[in-house]
Amino acid sequence: MELAIFNSLKNKNVVFTGILCSMKREEAIELAIKSGARIQNFVTEETDILVLAPRQLDIFGADVRSRKLIKAEELRKKNGRIRIISEKEFLRKLI
């Protein structure tokens, strides 16, 4: 069962934005890599998953979005490829 869950990130290009609540970004990156993900610093057409941390609004305010989120939304409208997920959803993929 665990192997199937870990494989949900296998070969996926993952980007993080915002401040994570449950761990440092470096720890999340390490877990994602151990699960087979490839980490990107920026959202591109190759990005599969953007992990949107809940502290995003703390940083930018309710009406302002990060550049990564804006780019991901634009690309999702264009090609539908990028999934924007919460930190909780990311963690569920690791359990």
Secondary structure as GFF3:
##gff-version 3
##sequence-region A 1 95
A	DSSP	alpha_helix	2	6	.	.	.	ID=ss1
A	DSSP	beta_strand	13	17	.	.	.	ID=ss2
A	DSSP	alpha_helix	25	34	.	.	.	ID=ss3
A	DSSP	beta_strand	38	39	.	.	.	ID=ss4
A	DSSP	beta_strand	49	52	.	.	.	ID=ss5
A	DSSP	alpha_helix	56	60	.	.	.	ID=ss6
A	DSSP	alpha_helix	67	79	.	.	.	ID=ss7
A	DSSP	beta_strand	83	86	.	.	.	ID=ss8
A	DSSP	alpha_helix	87	94	.	.	.	ID=ss9
###
